């Protein structure tokens, strides 16, 4: 027994203290560790992509959202145009859902400058694409600011759009949400119909049809006519669906739904609805191993990059569907149970990989360090029980699958082999990572292990919530040691998977990058960084 541990020169600063001389650049995290300040723009992007309506391990949703709003208000005061660009970026299929961009849109409309209000008006139709989005925007607007001039103008424009057929589809599909109906909206915004077709549509919204017209009044009201016909003839559900091209939201409330009705819906089902209803379709028998044509349609739809992108299908949507469907209804909110069809599980596995954006292998050597500490066990998508660790593992695996030379390991206070390779399915990889999901957080152990084992990586990717607190030196100090002893040109990428305003990236390090959220484009960006393309 001796005191070498005390007398020998320390190689770094404990993570529960700021690095000497860098105090002004660092902030104390929620875990009591000190990290670098990520700045408001990194924080804004993370909040938009991840959302703050779900508590994390270290903070409740109210605290997170208070911080989100504060950052938003600060960013809007500084540069409303850039805020608008960030909102559009997140809303275009990159955020987990559209709720955080919609909340940000409302805050943008509350900006004090003319530029903020102009930016709000310009991006409004890009962000508010569906009737569901419209209702959510109305709800947030009513609670936070009320219906002033700029809001009324946006609402009027949305409800009097030139595409009357598309508007009719939205008004029929989403007749009420969030305590609002479209009748409320028309009255609230005093919308005057710009065309005769608008007038007929608005008349149906406000008054309904006490008597069904003998003929369809105008082609743009075709679905509405068949919906009204089905209300009066519910036993004719099959005919209404096939001839009126009704969706589930239109037919189910007024028709008599059976297996044949679902088969008709399935024939024209959009990709998002298909992904959400795989369990129900299987439970009903529409999807079975011997229903080859139906399985072929599932494959053609879900295994198409073009359709995934056009439908703004986020990888997390696919991951939720994979976990829910594979469980046979044991996870999620569905009260139905089913026997999963193996081919559909395979299709979902492939769809998850395809939903991320990757390029050809770079031939570089990658080390993927997945945070498997206790804080990463917290749920991000509560209805299905997806944890940060599971999402991090999926993102690391898809990045590894795009390459040839890689290793995937997990860190907490040790750096362990997770036993994951590119040949793993996403389902098996998630199980392997979750089985070791506990302990404190020390990102520096990854560098220590690579120094000890002389592992020469070209790129090191950390998939983490960035709350590193348990080590005797900061990750940036450990990285400096790795560069001195193993590879001076190694690039470090930290993908932060929680909406915090902190980062493990030293702002003075030109070979380290911080990325935020579950952006589908991250794997491709990492490959471009590896190649020196950006």
N, C-alpha and C positions, 0 to 999 in steps of 0.2 A: 504494500500500500504506500503510495507517494502522492505528492502534490503537483505532479507535472500538468495535470488538467488545469491547474490554477496559474502556475508560473509561466508556462509556455505562451509565446505570443499568439494571440488569437488571429485567425485568418479572415475574420469578417465581423460584422455587427449583428448581434441577435435581432431577429425579425420583430421583436416587440419593442425595438428602439429604432429611431431614424438613423440613417447613415450620417456620420459626422460631416458637417459642411454641406449636406443636402437637405437639411431640415425644411427649408422653405418650399422644396419641390415635393415633399411627401405629406401624406395624410394618414391618420389613424383609421384603420378599417374597423368594421363592426366586430371582427374577431380579436381586436386589440393589437393586431400586427400592423406594421407600417409599410405602406406601399406608395408608389408614385401617384401623383394626382393625374388622372386621365384627362381632365378638362371637360368642359360642358358639351363639346361636340361629340366626343366619344360616348359620353353618358347619354346624350340625346339619341344617338343611333341605337345604342343598346336597349334603351327603354322602348323605342319604336319597334324594334325587331322582336324583343322578348316579351314586352308588356310588363306591367307592374300590378296587375289585378290578382296576382297569386303570390302569397307569402313565400319567402325563401327561408333557409335555415336560420339566417341571422337577422332578418327583418320582416315585419308584418306588411301586408299589402297597403295599409294606410300610410305608413312611414315611407315606403317605396314610392307611392304615388305622389305624396307631398313633395318628395325630392324631384320626381319627374316633372311636376308642374312648375316647381321653382326653376329648374334648369330650362324648361321650355320658355318661361317668361323672360328669363335672362337672355336666352338665345334670340328670341323674337325681337327684343329691344336692340340687340346688337346687329342682327342681319336676318330680317324676315324672309328674304328671298332664299337664303341658304336653308332656313328652316323648312320652307315650302318644298325645296328639292329633296330634303331628307324625308319628309312625309310621303312624297310621291315614290321615292326609292323603296321605302318600307312597304307601302301599300301595294306595290306591284308584285305581289306573290312572295315577298321576302320576309314579312313579319309572320309570326305564328297565326295571327288572325288580324282582321282590319280594325279591331277596337282601339288599340293604342294610336294608330294614325288618325282615326276619327276624333278621338279626344284631343289630339294635338291640333287638328284642323279647327276645332272649336276655340281653343286657346289662341290660335293664329288670328281668328276673326275678332278676338278681343284686344289685339295689339293696338296701341295708341296711334301709330303712324299710318299715314295714307298708304305707304308701301306694304304694310302688313295686311291691310284690308284688301288691297289690290291682289296681293299674292294669294290670299284666301279665295277670292272670286275666280282666279285663274285656274287653280288646281281642284276646285270643288267637284266638278263633274268627273275628274280623273279618280278621285278618292271615293266619292259617293256613287257607286256604280249600280247598286241594286236597291230594291225597296227595303230590304232588311237594313242596309247601310243608312238609308234615308231616315228610317224610324229611330235608329240608334243616335244619329246626329241630332234629330229633333229632341230626343230625351236629354242628351247632354247639354244642348243649347238652352233648353227650358230651365234646367237646374243651375247652370253656371252664368248665363248672361241675359236671357230673354231675347225677344224677336225684334231687333232693331232693323234699320234700313238695309244694311249690308246683308243681313240674314234673310230678310224678306225677298230681296232681289235674287239671292241664290236659290231659295225655295221656289220662287216663281219660274225661274229659268229651268230648273230641273223638271218641274211638273208641266211645262209647256214645250218640251224638247221636240225637235223636228221629227224624230223617229217615233211616230205615234204607235206603231205596232209594238215596238220594244217597250214603250211606256205602258201600253195596255197589258203586256205580259207581266211587268213588274207589279202593276196595281192589282192584277188578279192573283198572282202567286203569293204576294205578301199583302194581305188585306188589312192586317193589324199586327202591330208589335209594340212593345215598350209603352203601352198605354195610349197609343195613337192609332187612328185609322186614317185612310187617305181622305175620307170625308172631312176629318178634322184639319188635315193639311190644306186641302183646297179652300176651306173657309178661313183658315189662319192666314194664308198668303193672298187671299182675294185674287185667285188666278182667273184671268179672262181667257177663254179658249181662242187660240190664234187661227184655228181652222174648224171647219164643220165636223171633221172626224174627232178633233179634240172635244168639241161641244158634246157630241154623242157619248164619248167616253166619260166625260165628267158628269153627264146626266145620269149614267149608270152608277157611277161611284156615289153620287149624292142621293139619288132616289131609288136606285135599283130598277128592276123591271117587274111591275105588278102583273103584267101579261107578257108572255114570251112572243116576240115578233115572229110572224110566220116565216120570214126569211132573214138571213143574216144581213143586218143593215149596211155593213161595210166590211171589207176583208180584214181590216185591223181589229174588228170586234169578233172575229171567228171563234177564238178560244172562249171569250166571254159568253157568246151565244150557246156554245156547247156546254159550258159550265151551268148556265141557267137551265138548259134543257135537261141536264143530268139531275139537277135539284128536283125537277118535276117528274123525272123518270129514272129513279135510282136503280131499278132492276136492269136498266140498259147501260150499265157501266162500261161494258166491253165496247159497245158501239161508240160511246162518247169519247173514250180514250183513243180509239183507233182513228176515228174520223175528225175529232176535235184536237188531237195531239195534246191532250191534257197531261200535266205533270202530276206527280204524287200529291203535291200540296194543293192542287186544284181538285183532283178527283176524290181523294180519300175522305175529306170532311162531308161530302154529300152523296157519294156513291157506295156501292156494295163491293168491297174489296175481297177478292179470292185469288187463288193461284193464277188463274187465267188473266185476271186484271193486272196482276204484278208482271206477268210475262209480257203483256202489251206495253206496260210502262217501261220495262227493262229494254225493250227493243229500241226506244229512243231516249233512254236515260242519260243525262249529262254526266260527265266524268266525276264531278263532286258528289252528286247523289249516288252514283254507283259505288263509290268508295265508302260512303256512309251506310249503305244498305246491303252490303255483302252478307252480313249475318242473317238479316231478315229474308233475303232471297234464298239463302241456303236452307233456312228453317222451313220455308214454304215449299222447297223442292224445285224451285226454278233453277237453282245452281246445284248440280249433282255431277258426279264423275261421268255418268253416261249421257249427260246433256252437253254433247260436244260442241254444238253450234253456239250455245250460250257461253261456254267457257272460252271459245275462240273469240267471241266479242269482248269478253273481259280482258283477254290477252291483248287484242288489237288496240283496246282503249288505254289500259293502264300501262302497257309497255311501249307507249309511243311518246318520245320526248316532246314532240310537237304538241300533242294533246295535253300532256302534263303541264307544259308551259302555258299554253293557251287557256287552260282551265285554272291557272294560278294555283296549282296543287303544291303545297309546301311539303317538303320531306317529312316534317313532323306529322302532317295529316296522314301520310302513308305509313309512318311508324306507328301511329295510333291505330290505324286500320289493321296493320299486321299483328300488333299485340292483342287487340280485341278479337279479331277473327280467329287467330291461332288458339285463343283460350276457349273457344266455343261458347262465348257469352259469359265466362266467369269473371271477366274484368269489364269495366265500363258500367254504364247506367242501364243497358238493355236488360229487360227481364226475360228475354228469349234465350233459348239455348239451341245449339246446333252442332253437328259433327262436321268439323272443317274439311273441306275438299283439298287434298294435298296439292293439286295443280294450282289452286287459287293462292295457297301459301307461297308456292314457288313464284307465281306472277307478282305477288306483293313484294317479295324479296328483290326481284329484279326491278320493280317499279321504284323501290326505295333508292336503289343504286342510281337509277336513271334520273331521279328527281333532283340530284345534285349535278352541278356543272363541273365537268372535268375535261382535260385534254390528254394528248398522248403522253406516255411515260417520259419522265425527264432524265432517267438514268441516274439521278442523284440518290444519295443515301439519306433516308428519313428515320428519325426517332420520334415516335408518337408517345407522349407522356400524358396519360389520362388520369385526371384527378379522381381517385376512388376514396377520398376521405369522407368522413361522416356527413359533412355539410352538403356533399353532392348527392346524398341519398334522398334529399328533399324533393317532393313532387313539383313539376313544372306544369304538367297538363293533368289536372286533378281528376277529371272524369275517367281517365284511363290509368292513372297512376304512373305515368312516365316520370322518371327521375332525371335530374341533371346528369347523373352518371351514365344513365342509359343513352341519353341523347348525345352526350360527349363521345361515348363508345361508338355509336352509329356513325357520327361525323368522322371520327378518326379512322374507322374501318373503311368507309367509302373512299377516303383520301388514300389509304394504303392500297386498296384494290386497284386504284388507278396507276400504281407504281410497281416496280419490280424489287427494289432494295429498301427494305423497311423493317422496323421492329415496333411492336406495340407493347408498352409496359404501363403499369399503374403506380401512382405515387400517393402516399399519405405521409407517414413519417419514415417510410421505407420505399424502395423502388423495386417492385415485384414483377415477375413474369405473369401475365394474365393468361397465357396459353392461347392467345388469339392470333390467327393468321388470316390472310386474305381468302383462304378457302372456307373459312367459317361463314355460316349464314348469319344474318343480323340477329336472328332469334338466339342462336347459340352464343354469339359474342356478348350479347346483353346479359345473358345468364352468368357467363364467366366473370364479367366485370362486377355484377351486382353481388356475387358471392363473396367479394373482397371489399365491399363498400363500407368502410368504417375507419375510425382513427382520426388523428390530427392532420394538419396540412403543412407540408414543407416541400415546396417546389425545388429547393436546392439539391435534394437527394438525387434527383435525376442526373444532374451534372456530376455529383460525387461518384455515382455508379459508373458513368461513362468515362470519367478520369481514371478510376481504378481499373476498369476493363479495357482502357484505351480504345473505346468505341468511337470511331471517326465518322461523325455524321456531317452531312452538308447542311441539313435543315433539322431543327428540333422544334416540334409542335407541341405546345402545352394546351390541353383542353381542360379548362378549369373555371371556377368562380373567382379566381385571383385572390381569394382570402388566404394567403400564406402567412403563417404566424409562428410555427413551432420550431423553426430552425435556428442554428447558431450563426448563420450568415444569410444575407439576402440573396435571392436568386440571381440578381445582377452581379453580385460579387462572385458567386459560384460560376457564372458564365464567363467572367473575366479569367478565372483560374483555368477553366476548360480551354479557353482560347490560348492561354499561355502554354498549356501542357500538351494539348492534343491537336486542335485545329483552329488556327487564328482567324480563319475566314468563315466560320460556321454562322449560319443565320438562325435566329430564334424568332418564332412566331407564337404569340400568346392569344388564344381564342377565348375570350371572356364570356361565360355563359350565364351571367347574372347581371341585373341592371344596377351595377354599382359604379361610382365615379372614381375608380382606382385602377391601377394597372401594375403589372410586374415588369413592364418595359421601362428601362432607363431612357429618359428623353434625350440623353446625350449619346446614345448608342445608335449609329446609322444602320446597323445590321440586325436590329430588333424591331418587330412590328406588333402592334396591338390590333386585334379584330374583335368585333362584338357580335353576339347573338347567333342565331341559328340560320344565318344567311346561306341559301343554297349555292351561292357562287363562291363561298370560301375555299372549298377544295381547289377550284381552278385558280383562284388568286394565289394560293400557296404554291401551286406548281409554277405560276408565272414568276413569283418571287425567287423560287429555286433556280429558275433559268436566267434570272437577271433581266426579265422582260419589263419589269416595273420596279 
